[in-house]
Amino acid sequence: MTIAIKFRVYCTQTKYGETVKVTGSGPELGNWDPANALSLYTNEDEFPIWRAGIFIDRERQPDLNNMDYKYIISHKDKEDTYWENFSGNRSISLNSGGELMI
């Protein structure tokens, strides 16, 4: 089963050259590897809202019921990655199917 997920996050901590990304437990989110994370996008009119959409194949997930994730900030010219200050992981239920707005 394929699930469409739309990420939308409010983030004012980014500086020029930085990008908000989502990394997590599934291959579509990079399997916790920031280099393979999903990049979110913004523009002058929408900042500080960052967004992106992705299709998740539920059968490819380590856990068929949930996908854990975190938001990170990375810089295009540096290897530094800043992980969100959130205790534990965020989680998406994959049981509902269809389309999810996060």
Salt bridges, closest charged atoms under 4 A:
GLU28 OE2 - ARG60 NH1 3.81
GLU46 OE1 - ARG51 NE 3.17
GLU84 OE1 - ARG90 NH2 2.83
GLU99 OE2 - LYS6 NZ 3.46
